[in-house]
Amino acid sequence: MIVGERKTFEQIWNSVKNLKSVLVLGCGTCVAVCQAGGEKEVGLLASELRMKAQLEKNPIKIGEFTIERQCDKEFFESIKEKS
């Protein structure tokens, strides 16, 4: 059984606050089922990051995308098209 657990928002923010751009990348299978990183959670996290960046006047570019499976390299091709 695969179980995913999201880090706290503060942990995530502290990891990305000094970057110029961030891609919140979700997975449509395992972590989507345990509600830790599917499309819905990607949207919520990206929105939280945008709001925090705006409040702190921090011009981070926040992108968001969800692929079918992060455990299979072939699904990463769709990310290259978004770049």
mmCIF file of the N, C-alpha and C atoms, coordinates in Angstrom:
data_MODEL
# 
_entry.id   MODEL 
# 
loop_
_atom_site.group_PDB 
_atom_site.id 
_atom_site.type_symbol 
_atom_site.label_atom_id 
_atom_site.label_alt_id 
_atom_site.label_comp_id 
_atom_site.label_asym_id 
_atom_site.label_entity_id 
_atom_site.label_seq_id 
_atom_site.pdbx_PDB_ins_code 
_atom_site.Cartn_x 
_atom_site.Cartn_y 
_atom_site.Cartn_z 
_atom_site.occupancy 
_atom_site.B_iso_or_equiv 
_atom_site.pdbx_formal_charge 
_atom_site.auth_seq_id 
_atom_site.auth_comp_id 
_atom_site.auth_asym_id 
_atom_site.auth_atom_id 
_atom_site.pdbx_PDB_model_num 
ATOM 1   N N  . MET A 1 1  ? 0.841  -1.179 0.000   1.00 0.00 ? 1  MET A N  1 
ATOM 2   C CA . MET A 1 1  ? 0.000  0.000  0.000   1.00 0.00 ? 1  MET A CA 1 
ATOM 3   C C  . MET A 1 1  ? 0.889  1.246  0.000   1.00 0.00 ? 1  MET A C  1 
ATOM 4   N N  . ILE A 1 2  ? 0.552  2.181  -0.845  1.00 0.00 ? 2  ILE A N  1 
ATOM 5   C CA . ILE A 1 2  ? 1.276  3.442  -0.912  1.00 0.00 ? 2  ILE A CA 1 
ATOM 6   C C  . ILE A 1 2  ? 0.468  4.502  -0.179  1.00 0.00 ? 2  ILE A C  1 
ATOM 7   N N  . VAL A 1 3  ? 1.127  5.237  0.692   1.00 0.00 ? 3  VAL A N  1 
ATOM 8   C CA . VAL A 1 3  ? 0.466  6.301  1.435   1.00 0.00 ? 3  VAL A CA 1 
ATOM 9   C C  . VAL A 1 3  ? 1.279  7.575  1.250   1.00 0.00 ? 3  VAL A C  1 
ATOM 10  N N  . GLY A 1 4  ? 0.604  8.636  0.892   1.00 0.00 ? 4  GLY A N  1 
ATOM 11  C CA . GLY A 1 4  ? 1.262  9.930  0.741   1.00 0.00 ? 4  GLY A CA 1 
ATOM 12  C C  . GLY A 1 4  ? 0.792  10.865 1.832   1.00 0.00 ? 4  GLY A C  1 
ATOM 13  N N  . GLU A 1 5  ? 1.697  11.696 2.301   1.00 0.00 ? 5  GLU A N  1 
ATOM 14  C CA . GLU A 1 5  ? 1.345  12.674 3.330   1.00 0.00 ? 5  GLU A CA 1 
ATOM 15  C C  . GLU A 1 5  ? 1.980  14.005 2.959   1.00 0.00 ? 5  GLU A C  1 
ATOM 16  N N  . ARG A 1 6  ? 1.168  15.035 2.909   1.00 0.00 ? 6  ARG A N  1 
ATOM 17  C CA . ARG A 1 6  ? 1.662  16.351 2.525   1.00 0.00 ? 6  ARG A CA 1 
ATOM 18  C C  . ARG A 1 6  ? 2.412  16.997 3.675   1.00 0.00 ? 6  ARG A C  1 
ATOM 19  N N  . LYS A 1 7  ? 3.449  17.713 3.329   1.00 0.00 ? 7  LYS A N  1 
ATOM 20  C CA . LYS A 1 7  ? 4.171  18.501 4.328   1.00 0.00 ? 7  LYS A CA 1 
ATOM 21  C C  . LYS A 1 7  ? 3.293  19.676 4.726   1.00 0.00 ? 7  LYS A C  1 
ATOM 22  N N  . THR A 1 8  ? 3.625  20.323 5.822   1.00 0.00 ? 8  THR A N  1 
ATOM 23  C CA . THR A 1 8  ? 2.866  21.502 6.229   1.00 0.00 ? 8  THR A CA 1 
ATOM 24  C C  . THR A 1 8  ? 3.112  22.626 5.233   1.00 0.00 ? 8  THR A C  1 
ATOM 25  N N  . PHE A 1 9  ? 2.188  23.558 5.168   1.00 0.00 ? 9  PHE A N  1 
ATOM 26  C CA . PHE A 1 9  ? 2.361  24.679 4.248   1.00 0.00 ? 9  PHE A CA 1 
ATOM 27  C C  . PHE A 1 9  ? 3.634  25.452 4.575   1.00 0.00 ? 9  PHE A C  1 
ATOM 28  N N  . GLU A 1 10 ? 3.913  25.641 5.845   1.00 0.00 ? 10 GLU A N  1 
ATOM 29  C CA . GLU A 1 10 ? 5.125  26.394 6.231   1.00 0.00 ? 10 GLU A CA 1 
ATOM 30  C C  . GLU A 1 10 ? 6.393  25.688 5.747   1.00 0.00 ? 10 GLU A C  1 
ATOM 31  N N  . GLN A 1 11 ? 6.429  24.359 5.822   1.00 0.00 ? 11 GLN A N  1 
ATOM 32  C CA . GLN A 1 11 ? 7.591  23.621 5.317   1.00 0.00 ? 11 GLN A CA 1 
ATOM 33  C C  . GLN A 1 11 ? 7.741  23.835 3.810   1.00 0.00 ? 11 GLN A C  1 
ATOM 34  N N  . ILE A 1 12 ? 6.630  23.767 3.110   1.00 0.00 ? 12 ILE A N  1 
ATOM 35  C CA . ILE A 1 12 ? 6.665  23.953 1.659   1.00 0.00 ? 12 ILE A CA 1 
ATOM 36  C C  . ILE A 1 12 ? 7.078  25.384 1.326   1.00 0.00 ? 12 ILE A C  1 
ATOM 37  N N  . TRP A 1 13 ? 6.464  26.355 1.977   1.00 0.00 ? 13 TRP A N  1 
ATOM 38  C CA . TRP A 1 13 ? 6.777  27.762 1.711   1.00 0.00 ? 13 TRP A CA 1 
ATOM 39  C C  . TRP A 1 13 ? 8.256  28.046 1.971   1.00 0.00 ? 13 TRP A C  1 
ATOM 40  N N  . ASN A 1 14 ? 8.777  27.554 3.083   1.00 0.00 ? 14 ASN A N  1 
ATOM 41  C CA . ASN A 1 14 ? 10.180 27.793 3.398   1.00 0.00 ? 14 ASN A CA 1 
ATOM 42  C C  . ASN A 1 14 ? 11.118 27.163 2.370   1.00 0.00 ? 14 ASN A C  1 
ATOM 43  N N  . SER A 1 15 ? 10.668 26.121 1.703   1.00 0.00 ? 15 SER A N  1 
ATOM 44  C CA . SER A 1 15 ? 11.472 25.470 0.670   1.00 0.00 ? 15 SER A CA 1 
ATOM 45  C C  . SER A 1 15 ? 11.474 26.236 -0.647  1.00 0.00 ? 15 SER A C  1 
ATOM 46  N N  . VAL A 1 16 ? 10.421 26.998 -0.908  1.00 0.00 ? 16 VAL A N  1 
ATOM 47  C CA . VAL A 1 16 ? 10.290 27.635 -2.227  1.00 0.00 ? 16 VAL A CA 1 
ATOM 48  C C  . VAL A 1 16 ? 10.352 29.158 -2.218  1.00 0.00 ? 16 VAL A C  1 
ATOM 49  N N  . LYS A 1 17 ? 10.303 29.784 -1.077  1.00 0.00 ? 17 LYS A N  1 
ATOM 50  C CA . LYS A 1 17 ? 10.157 31.245 -1.017  1.00 0.00 ? 17 LYS A CA 1 
ATOM 51  C C  . LYS A 1 17 ? 11.293 32.030 -1.664  1.00 0.00 ? 17 LYS A C  1 
ATOM 52  N N  . ASN A 1 18 ? 12.448 31.426 -1.817  1.00 0.00 ? 18 ASN A N  1 
ATOM 53  C CA . ASN A 1 18 ? 13.578 32.137 -2.432  1.00 0.00 ? 18 ASN A CA 1 
ATOM 54  C C  . ASN A 1 18 ? 13.779 31.792 -3.905  1.00 0.00 ? 18 ASN A C  1 
ATOM 55  N N  . LEU A 1 19 ? 12.842 31.054 -4.481  1.00 0.00 ? 19 LEU A N  1 
ATOM 56  C CA . LEU A 1 19 ? 12.941 30.662 -5.883  1.00 0.00 ? 19 LEU A CA 1 
ATOM 57  C C  . LEU A 1 19 ? 12.215 31.657 -6.781  1.00 0.00 ? 19 LEU A C  1 
ATOM 58  N N  . LYS A 1 20 ? 12.559 31.666 -8.059  1.00 0.00 ? 20 LYS A N  1 
ATOM 59  C CA . LYS A 1 20 ? 11.884 32.548 -9.017  1.00 0.00 ? 20 LYS A CA 1 
ATOM 60  C C  . LYS A 1 20 ? 10.633 31.910 -9.595  1.00 0.00 ? 20 LYS A C  1 
ATOM 61  N N  . SER A 1 21 ? 10.652 30.587 -9.740  1.00 0.00 ? 21 SER A N  1 
ATOM 62  C CA . SER A 1 21 ? 9.469  29.893 -10.248 1.00 0.00 ? 21 SER A CA 1 
ATOM 63  C C  . SER A 1 21 ? 9.382  28.498 -9.628  1.00 0.00 ? 21 SER A C  1 
ATOM 64  N N  . VAL A 1 22 ? 8.149  28.029 -9.510  1.00 0.00 ? 22 VAL A N  1 
ATOM 65  C CA . VAL A 1 22 ? 7.872  26.736 -8.889  1.00 0.00 ? 22 VAL A CA 1 
ATOM 66  C C  . VAL A 1 22 ? 6.792  26.042 -9.707  1.00 0.00 ? 22 VAL A C  1 
ATOM 67  N N  . LEU A 1 23 ? 6.967  24.747 -9.922  1.00 0.00 ? 23 LEU A N  1 
ATOM 68  C CA . LEU A 1 23 ? 5.927  23.945 -10.546 1.00 0.00 ? 23 LEU A CA 1 
ATOM 69  C C  . LEU A 1 23 ? 5.388  22.992 -9.494  1.00 0.00 ? 23 LEU A C  1 
ATOM 70  N N  . VAL A 1 24 ? 4.116  23.124 -9.171  1.00 0.00 ? 24 VAL A N  1 
ATOM 71  C CA . VAL A 1 24 ? 3.453  22.192 -8.265  1.00 0.00 ? 24 VAL A CA 1 
ATOM 72  C C  . VAL A 1 24 ? 2.957  21.057 -9.154  1.00 0.00 ? 24 VAL A C  1 
ATOM 73  N N  . LEU A 1 25 ? 3.583  19.900 -9.015  1.00 0.00 ? 25 LEU A N  1 
ATOM 74  C CA . LEU A 1 25 ? 3.293  18.774 -9.886  1.00 0.00 ? 25 LEU A CA 1 
ATOM 75  C C  . LEU A 1 25 ? 2.581  17.676 -9.112  1.00 0.00 ? 25 LEU A C  1 
ATOM 76  N N  . GLY A 1 26 ? 1.394  17.355 -9.557  1.00 0.00 ? 26 GLY A N  1 
ATOM 77  C CA . GLY A 1 26 ? 0.610  16.320 -8.897  1.00 0.00 ? 26 GLY A CA 1 
ATOM 78  C C  . GLY A 1 26 ? 0.640  15.014 -9.652  1.00 0.00 ? 26 GLY A C  1 
ATOM 79  N N  . CYS A 1 27 ? 0.133  13.991 -8.991  1.00 0.00 ? 27 CYS A N  1 
ATOM 80  C CA . CYS A 1 27 ? 0.042  12.654 -9.569  1.00 0.00 ? 27 CYS A CA 1 
ATOM 81  C C  . CYS A 1 27 ? -1.420 12.226 -9.520  1.00 0.00 ? 27 CYS A C  1 
ATOM 82  N N  . GLY A 1 28 ? -1.909 11.679 -10.610 1.00 0.00 ? 28 GLY A N  1 
ATOM 83  C CA . GLY A 1 28 ? -3.319 11.324 -10.702 1.00 0.00 ? 28 GLY A CA 1 
ATOM 84  C C  . GLY A 1 28 ? -3.689 9.970  -10.149 1.00 0.00 ? 28 GLY A C  1 
ATOM 85  N N  . THR A 1 29 ? -2.746 9.259  -9.534  1.00 0.00 ? 29 THR A N  1 
ATOM 86  C CA . THR A 1 29 ? -3.086 7.928  -9.044  1.00 0.00 ? 29 THR A CA 1 
ATOM 87  C C  . THR A 1 29 ? -2.947 7.837  -7.528  1.00 0.00 ? 29 THR A C  1 
ATOM 88  N N  . CYS A 1 30 ? -1.888 7.249  -7.042  1.00 0.00 ? 30 CYS A N  1 
ATOM 89  C CA . CYS A 1 30 ? -1.767 6.905  -5.617  1.00 0.00 ? 30 CYS A CA 1 
ATOM 90  C C  . CYS A 1 30 ? -2.038 8.067  -4.657  1.00 0.00 ? 30 CYS A C  1 
ATOM 91  N N  . VAL A 1 31 ? -1.309 9.176  -4.822  1.00 0.00 ? 31 VAL A N  1 
ATOM 92  C CA . VAL A 1 31 ? -1.489 10.282 -3.877  1.00 0.00 ? 31 VAL A CA 1 
ATOM 93  C C  . VAL A 1 31 ? -2.800 11.027 -4.102  1.00 0.00 ? 31 VAL A C  1 
ATOM 94  N N  . ALA A 1 32 ? -3.407 10.838 -5.264  1.00 0.00 ? 32 ALA A N  1 
ATOM 95  C CA . ALA A 1 32 ? -4.738 11.409 -5.485  1.00 0.00 ? 32 ALA A CA 1 
ATOM 96  C C  . ALA A 1 32 ? -5.760 10.669 -4.632  1.00 0.00 ? 32 ALA A C  1 
ATOM 97  N N  . VAL A 1 33 ? -5.601 9.355  -4.545  1.00 0.00 ? 33 VAL A N  1 
ATOM 98  C CA . VAL A 1 33 ? -6.526 8.532  -3.759  1.00 0.00 ? 33 VAL A CA 1 
ATOM 99  C C  . VAL A 1 33 ? -6.431 8.872  -2.275  1.00 0.00 ? 33 VAL A C  1 
ATOM 100 N N  . CYS A 1 34 ? -5.214 9.084  -1.779  1.00 0.00 ? 34 CYS A N  1 
ATOM 101 C CA . CYS A 1 34 ? -5.070 9.417  -0.351  1.00 0.00 ? 34 CYS A CA 1 
ATOM 102 C C  . CYS A 1 34 ? -5.134 10.930 -0.114  1.00 0.00 ? 34 CYS A C  1 
ATOM 103 N N  . GLN A 1 35 ? -5.546 11.672 -1.120  1.00 0.00 ? 35 GLN A N  1 
ATOM 104 C CA . GLN A 1 35 ? -5.776 13.114 -1.048  1.00 0.00 ? 35 GLN A CA 1 
ATOM 105 C C  . GLN A 1 35 ? -4.573 13.894 -0.521  1.00 0.00 ? 35 GLN A C  1 
ATOM 106 N N  . ALA A 1 36 ? -3.402 13.538 -1.045  1.00 0.00 ? 36 ALA A N  1 
ATOM 107 C CA . ALA A 1 36 ? -2.181 14.221 -0.637  1.00 0.00 ? 36 ALA A CA 1 
ATOM 108 C C  . ALA A 1 36 ? -1.468 14.906 -1.792  1.00 0.00 ? 36 ALA A C  1 
ATOM 109 N N  . GLY A 1 37 ? -1.908 14.681 -3.035  1.00 0.00 ? 37 GLY A N  1 
ATOM 110 C CA . GLY A 1 37 ? -1.179 15.292 -4.130  1.00 0.00 ? 37 GLY A CA 1 
ATOM 111 C C  . GLY A 1 37 ? -1.785 15.087 -5.494  1.00 0.00 ? 37 GLY A C  1 
ATOM 112 N N  . GLY A 1 38 ? -3.078 14.930 -5.549  1.00 0.00 ? 38 GLY A N  1 
ATOM 113 C CA . GLY A 1 38 ? -3.758 14.813 -6.835  1.00 0.00 ? 38 GLY A CA 1 
ATOM 114 C C  . GLY A 1 38 ? -4.065 16.183 -7.412  1.00 0.00 ? 38 GLY A C  1 
ATOM 115 N N  . GLU A 1 39 ? -4.861 16.208 -8.453  1.00 0.00 ? 39 GLU A N  1 
ATOM 116 C CA . GLU A 1 39 ? -5.170 17.460 -9.151  1.00 0.00 ? 39 GLU A CA 1 
ATOM 117 C C  . GLU A 1 39 ? -5.817 18.497 -8.231  1.00 0.00 ? 39 GLU A C  1 
ATOM 118 N N  . LYS A 1 40 ? -6.737 18.074 -7.405  1.00 0.00 ? 40 LYS A N  1 
ATOM 119 C CA . LYS A 1 40 ? -7.407 18.992 -6.473  1.00 0.00 ? 40 LYS A CA 1 
ATOM 120 C C  . LYS A 1 40 ? -6.405 19.613 -5.498  1.00 0.00 ? 40 LYS A C  1 
ATOM 121 N N  . GLU A 1 41 ? -5.549 18.777 -4.938  1.00 0.00 ? 41 GLU A N  1 
ATOM 122 C CA . GLU A 1 41 ? -4.565 19.259 -3.961  1.00 0.00 ? 41 GLU A CA 1 
ATOM 123 C C  . GLU A 1 41 ? -3.527 20.158 -4.611  1.00 0.00 ? 41 GLU A C  1 
ATOM 124 N N  . VAL A 1 42 ? -3.180 19.879 -5.853  1.00 0.00 ? 42 VAL A N  1 
ATOM 125 C CA . VAL A 1 42 ? -2.246 20.733 -6.606  1.00 0.00 ? 42 VAL A CA 1 
ATOM 126 C C  . VAL A 1 42 ? -2.838 22.133 -6.748  1.00 0.00 ? 42 VAL A C  1 
ATOM 127 N N  . GLY A 1 43 ? -4.105 22.196 -7.137  1.00 0.00 ? 43 GLY A N  1 
ATOM 128 C CA . GLY A 1 43 ? -4.766 23.491 -7.287  1.00 0.00 ? 43 GLY A CA 1 
ATOM 129 C C  . GLY A 1 43 ? -4.819 24.276 -5.999  1.00 0.00 ? 43 GLY A C  1 
ATOM 130 N N  . LEU A 1 44 ? -5.141 23.581 -4.917  1.00 0.00 ? 44 LEU A N  1 
ATOM 131 C CA . LEU A 1 44 ? -5.214 24.251 -3.610  1.00 0.00 ? 44 LEU A CA 1 
ATOM 132 C C  . LEU A 1 44 ? -3.846 24.761 -3.166  1.00 0.00 ? 44 LEU A C  1 
ATOM 133 N N  . LEU A 1 45 ? -2.826 23.927 -3.288  1.00 0.00 ? 45 LEU A N  1 
ATOM 134 C CA . LEU A 1 45 ? -1.480 24.337 -2.876  1.00 0.00 ? 45 LEU A CA 1 
ATOM 135 C C  . LEU A 1 45 ? -0.969 25.487 -3.731  1.00 0.00 ? 45 LEU A C  1 
ATOM 136 N N  . ALA A 1 46 ? -1.180 25.410 -5.038  1.00 0.00 ? 46 ALA A N  1 
ATOM 137 C CA . ALA A 1 46 ? -0.735 26.489 -5.923  1.00 0.00 ? 46 ALA A CA 1 
ATOM 138 C C  . ALA A 1 46 ? -1.423 27.799 -5.549  1.00 0.00 ? 46 ALA A C  1 
ATOM 139 N N  . SER A 1 47 ? -2.709 27.738 -5.224  1.00 0.00 ? 47 SER A N  1 
ATOM 140 C CA . SER A 1 47 ? -3.441 28.948 -4.807  1.00 0.00 ? 47 SER A CA 1 
ATOM 141 C C  . SER A 1 47 ? -2.894 29.496 -3.498  1.00 0.00 ? 47 SER A C  1 
ATOM 142 N N  . GLU A 1 48 ? -2.616 28.604 -2.552  1.00 0.00 ? 48 GLU A N  1 
ATOM 143 C CA . GLU A 1 48 ? -2.037 29.040 -1.272  1.00 0.00 ? 48 GLU A CA 1 
ATOM 144 C C  . GLU A 1 48 ? -0.695 29.722 -1.486  1.00 0.00 ? 48 GLU A C  1 
ATOM 145 N N  . LEU A 1 49 ? 0.133  29.120 -2.333  1.00 0.00 ? 49 LEU A N  1 
ATOM 146 C CA . LEU A 1 49 ? 1.455  29.699 -2.600  1.00 0.00 ? 49 LEU A CA 1 
ATOM 147 C C  . LEU A 1 49 ? 1.337  31.060 -3.283  1.00 0.00 ? 49 LEU A C  1 
ATOM 148 N N  . ARG A 1 50 ? 0.414  31.182 -4.230  1.00 0.00 ? 50 ARG A N  1 
ATOM 149 C CA . ARG A 1 50 ? 0.220  32.477 -4.907  1.00 0.00 ? 50 ARG A CA 1 
ATOM 150 C C  . ARG A 1 50 ? -0.227 33.553 -3.912  1.00 0.00 ? 50 ARG A C  1 
ATOM 151 N N  . MET A 1 51 ? -1.156 33.198 -3.037  1.00 0.00 ? 51 MET A N  1 
ATOM 152 C CA . MET A 1 51 ? -1.638 34.170 -2.047  1.00 0.00 ? 51 MET A CA 1 
ATOM 153 C C  . MET A 1 51 ? -0.526 34.598 -1.103  1.00 0.00 ? 51 MET A C  1 
ATOM 154 N N  . LYS A 1 52 ? 0.247  33.636 -0.615  1.00 0.00 ? 52 LYS A N  1 
ATOM 155 C CA . LYS A 1 52 ? 1.354  33.938 0.301   1.00 0.00 ? 52 LYS A CA 1 
ATOM 156 C C  . LYS A 1 52 ? 2.400  34.811 -0.402  1.00 0.00 ? 52 LYS A C  1 
ATOM 157 N N  . ALA A 1 53 ? 2.718  34.458 -1.638  1.00 0.00 ? 53 ALA A N  1 
ATOM 158 C CA . ALA A 1 53 ? 3.699  35.242 -2.397  1.00 0.00 ? 53 ALA A CA 1 
ATOM 159 C C  . ALA A 1 53 ? 3.206  36.666 -2.604  1.00 0.00 ? 53 ALA A C  1 
ATOM 160 N N  . GLN A 1 54 ? 1.924  36.812 -2.907  1.00 0.00 ? 54 GLN A N  1 
ATOM 161 C CA . GLN A 1 54 ? 1.361  38.144 -3.124  1.00 0.00 ? 54 GLN A CA 1 
ATOM 162 C C  . GLN A 1 54 ? 1.360  38.951 -1.819  1.00 0.00 ? 54 GLN A C  1 
ATOM 163 N N  . LEU A 1 55 ? 0.998  38.323 -0.717  1.00 0.00 ? 55 LEU A N  1 
ATOM 164 C CA . LEU A 1 55 ? 0.998  39.015 0.576   1.00 0.00 ? 55 LEU A CA 1 
ATOM 165 C C  . LEU A 1 55 ? 2.393  39.485 0.964   1.00 0.00 ? 55 LEU A C  1 
ATOM 166 N N  . GLU A 1 56 ? 3.388  38.697 0.632   1.00 0.00 ? 56 GLU A N  1 
ATOM 167 C CA . GLU A 1 56 ? 4.769  39.046 0.976   1.00 0.00 ? 56 GLU A CA 1 
ATOM 168 C C  . GLU A 1 56 ? 5.478  39.808 -0.140  1.00 0.00 ? 56 GLU A C  1 
ATOM 169 N N  . LYS A 1 57 ? 4.717  40.186 -1.178  1.00 0.00 ? 57 LYS A N  1 
ATOM 170 C CA . LYS A 1 57 ? 5.271  40.908 -2.316  1.00 0.00 ? 57 LYS A CA 1 
ATOM 171 C C  . LYS A 1 57 ? 6.496  40.181 -2.881  1.00 0.00 ? 57 LYS A C  1 
ATOM 172 N N  . ASN A 1 58 ? 6.323  38.879 -3.021  1.00 0.00 ? 58 ASN A N  1 
ATOM 173 C CA . ASN A 1 58 ? 7.375  37.997 -3.505  1.00 0.00 ? 58 ASN A CA 1 
ATOM 174 C C  . ASN A 1 58 ? 6.970  37.514 -4.905  1.00 0.00 ? 58 ASN A C  1 
ATOM 175 N N  . PRO A 1 59 ? 7.661  37.934 -5.957  1.00 0.00 ? 59 PRO A N  1 
ATOM 176 C CA . PRO A 1 59 ? 7.224  37.647 -7.326  1.00 0.00 ? 59 PRO A CA 1 
ATOM 177 C C  . PRO A 1 59 ? 7.579  36.237 -7.834  1.00 0.00 ? 59 PRO A C  1 
ATOM 178 N N  . ILE A 1 60 ? 7.116  35.209 -7.132  1.00 0.00 ? 60 ILE A N  1 
ATOM 179 C CA . ILE A 1 60 ? 7.364  33.837 -7.586  1.00 0.00 ? 60 ILE A CA 1 
ATOM 180 C C  . ILE A 1 60 ? 6.326  33.473 -8.643  1.00 0.00 ? 60 ILE A C  1 
ATOM 181 N N  . LYS A 1 61 ? 6.797  32.870 -9.722  1.00 0.00 ? 61 LYS A N  1 
ATOM 182 C CA . LYS A 1 61 ? 5.891  32.350 -10.746 1.00 0.00 ? 61 LYS A CA 1 
ATOM 183 C C  . LYS A 1 61 ? 5.497  30.936 -10.304 1.00 0.00 ? 61 LYS A C  1 
ATOM 184 N N  . ILE A 1 62 ? 4.208  30.695 -10.121 1.00 0.00 ? 62 ILE A N  1 
ATOM 185 C CA . ILE A 1 62 ? 3.709  29.406 -9.655  1.00 0.00 ? 62 ILE A CA 1 
ATOM 186 C C  . ILE A 1 62 ? 2.954  28.719 -10.787 1.00 0.00 ? 62 ILE A C  1 
ATOM 187 N N  . GLY A 1 63 ? 3.451  27.570 -11.205 1.00 0.00 ? 63 GLY A N  1 
ATOM 188 C CA . GLY A 1 63 ? 2.767  26.771 -12.211 1.00 0.00 ? 63 GLY A CA 1 
ATOM 189 C C  . GLY A 1 63 ? 2.143  25.550 -11.551 1.00 0.00 ? 63 GLY A C  1 
ATOM 190 N N  . GLU A 1 64 ? 1.191  24.941 -12.223 1.00 0.00 ? 64 GLU A N  1 
ATOM 191 C CA . GLU A 1 64 ? 0.575  23.739 -11.671 1.00 0.00 ? 64 GLU A CA 1 
ATOM 192 C C  . GLU A 1 64 ? 0.200  22.788 -12.796 1.00 0.00 ? 64 GLU A C  1 
ATOM 193 N N  . PHE A 1 65 ? 0.394  21.515 -12.516 1.00 0.00 ? 65 PHE A N  1 
ATOM 194 C CA . PHE A 1 65 ? 0.110  20.497 -13.520 1.00 0.00 ? 65 PHE A CA 1 
ATOM 195 C C  . PHE A 1 65 ? -0.005 19.156 -12.806 1.00 0.00 ? 65 PHE A C  1 
ATOM 196 N N  . THR A 1 66 ? -0.813 18.274 -13.343 1.00 0.00 ? 66 THR A N  1 
ATOM 197 C CA . THR A 1 66 ? -0.944 16.926 -12.792 1.00 0.00 ? 66 THR A CA 1 
ATOM 198 C C  . THR A 1 66 ? -0.755 15.927 -13.928 1.00 0.00 ? 66 THR A C  1 
ATOM 199 N N  . ILE A 1 67 ? 0.097  14.947 -13.686 1.00 0.00 ? 67 ILE A N  1 
ATOM 200 C CA . ILE A 1 67 ? 0.299  13.885 -14.678 1.00 0.00 ? 67 ILE A CA 1 
ATOM 201 C C  . ILE A 1 67 ? -0.386 12.616 -14.190 1.00 0.00 ? 67 ILE A C  1 
ATOM 202 N N  . GLU A 1 68 ? -0.557 11.682 -15.089 1.00 0.00 ? 68 GLU A N  1 
ATOM 203 C CA . GLU A 1 68 ? -1.262 10.441 -14.745 1.00 0.00 ? 68 GLU A CA 1 
ATOM 204 C C  . GLU A 1 68 ? -0.542 9.658  -13.650 1.00 0.00 ? 68 GLU A C  1 
ATOM 205 N N  . ARG A 1 69 ? 0.755  9.444  -13.851 1.00 0.00 ? 69 ARG A N  1 
ATOM 206 C CA . ARG A 1 69 ? 1.544  8.697  -12.864 1.00 0.00 ? 69 ARG A CA 1 
ATOM 207 C C  . ARG A 1 69 ? 2.952  9.255  -12.783 1.00 0.00 ? 69 ARG A C  1 
ATOM 208 N N  . GLN A 1 70 ? 3.397  9.604  -11.604 1.00 0.00 ? 70 GLN A N  1 
ATOM 209 C CA . GLN A 1 70 ? 4.766  10.089 -11.446 1.00 0.00 ? 70 GLN A CA 1 
ATOM 210 C C  . GLN A 1 70 ? 5.769  8.948  -11.364 1.00 0.00 ? 70 GLN A C  1 
ATOM 211 N N  . CYS A 1 71 ? 5.297  7.744  -11.166 1.00 0.00 ? 71 CYS A N  1 
ATOM 212 C CA . CYS A 1 71 ? 6.210  6.605  -11.049 1.00 0.00 ? 71 CYS A CA 1 
ATOM 213 C C  . CYS A 1 71 ? 6.635  6.056  -12.420 1.00 0.00 ? 71 CYS A C  1 
ATOM 214 N N  . ASP A 1 72 ? 6.029  6.539  -13.502 1.00 0.00 ? 72 ASP A N  1 
ATOM 215 C CA . ASP A 1 72 ? 6.397  6.109  -14.854 1.00 0.00 ? 72 ASP A CA 1 
ATOM 216 C C  . ASP A 1 72 ? 6.971  7.289  -15.627 1.00 0.00 ? 72 ASP A C  1 
ATOM 217 N N  . LYS A 1 73 ? 8.219  7.157  -16.060 1.00 0.00 ? 73 LYS A N  1 
ATOM 218 C CA . LYS A 1 73 ? 8.911  8.245  -16.751 1.00 0.00 ? 73 LYS A CA 1 
ATOM 219 C C  . LYS A 1 73 ? 8.190  8.721  -18.006 1.00 0.00 ? 73 LYS A C  1 
ATOM 220 N N  . GLU A 1 74 ? 7.483  7.824  -18.676 1.00 0.00 ? 74 GLU A N  1 
ATOM 221 C CA . GLU A 1 74 ? 6.823  8.205  -19.927 1.00 0.00 ? 74 GLU A CA 1 
ATOM 222 C C  . GLU A 1 74 ? 5.795  9.314  -19.746 1.00 0.00 ? 74 GLU A C  1 
ATOM 223 N N  . PHE A 1 75 ? 5.228  9.439  -18.564 1.00 0.00 ? 75 PHE A N  1 
ATOM 224 C CA . PHE A 1 75 ? 4.220  10.471 -18.320 1.00 0.00 ? 75 PHE A CA 1 
ATOM 225 C C  . PHE A 1 75 ? 4.836  11.862 -18.149 1.00 0.00 ? 75 PHE A C  1 
ATOM 226 N N  . PHE A 1 76 ? 6.139  11.934 -17.954 1.00 0.00 ? 76 PHE A N  1 
ATOM 227 C CA . PHE A 1 76 ? 6.809  13.224 -17.789 1.00 0.00 ? 76 PHE A CA 1 
ATOM 228 C C  . PHE A 1 76 ? 6.958  13.980 -19.110 1.00 0.00 ? 76 PHE A C  1 
ATOM 229 N N  . GLU A 1 77 ? 6.778  13.288 -20.231 1.00 0.00 ? 77 GLU A N  1 
ATOM 230 C CA . GLU A 1 77 ? 6.860  13.947 -21.535 1.00 0.00 ? 77 GLU A CA 1 
ATOM 231 C C  . GLU A 1 77 ? 5.858  15.085 -21.646 1.00 0.00 ? 77 GLU A C  1 
ATOM 232 N N  . SER A 1 78 ? 4.676  14.908 -21.049 1.00 0.00 ? 78 SER A N  1 
ATOM 233 C CA . SER A 1 78 ? 3.641  15.951 -21.125 1.00 0.00 ? 78 SER A CA 1 
ATOM 234 C C  . SER A 1 78 ? 4.051  17.233 -20.396 1.00 0.00 ? 78 SER A C  1 
ATOM 235 N N  . ILE A 1 79 ? 4.969  17.132 -19.462 1.00 0.00 ? 79 ILE A N  1 
ATOM 236 C CA . ILE A 1 79 ? 5.457  18.317 -18.741 1.00 0.00 ? 79 ILE A CA 1 
ATOM 237 C C  . ILE A 1 79 ? 6.348  19.147 -19.662 1.00 0.00 ? 79 ILE A C  1 
ATOM 238 N N  . LYS A 1 80 ? 7.147  18.488 -20.466 1.00 0.00 ? 80 LYS A N  1 
ATOM 239 C CA . LYS A 1 80 ? 8.047  19.198 -21.367 1.00 0.00 ? 80 LYS A CA 1 
ATOM 240 C C  . LYS A 1 80 ? 7.287  20.090 -22.316 1.00 0.00 ? 80 LYS A C  1 
ATOM 241 N N  . GLU A 1 81 ? 6.102  19.682 -22.714 1.00 0.00 ? 81 GLU A N  1 
ATOM 242 C CA . GLU A 1 81 ? 5.273  20.478 -23.615 1.00 0.00 ? 81 GLU A CA 1 
ATOM 243 C C  . GLU A 1 81 ? 4.769  21.749 -22.924 1.00 0.00 ? 81 GLU A C  1 
ATOM 244 N N  . LYS A 1 82 ? 4.663  21.722 -21.614 1.00 0.00 ? 82 LYS A N  1 
ATOM 245 C CA . LYS A 1 82 ? 4.154  22.870 -20.860 1.00 0.00 ? 82 LYS A CA 1 
ATOM 246 C C  . LYS A 1 82 ? 5.229  23.903 -20.588 1.00 0.00 ? 82 LYS A C  1 
ATOM 247 N N  . SER A 1 83 ? 6.500  23.524 -20.728 1.00 0.00 ? 83 SER A N  1 
ATOM 248 C CA . SER A 1 83 ? 7.621  24.420 -20.406 1.00 0.00 ? 83 SER A CA 1 
ATOM 249 C C  . SER A 1 83 ? 7.743  25.522 -21.430 1.00 0.00 ? 83 SER A C  1 
# 
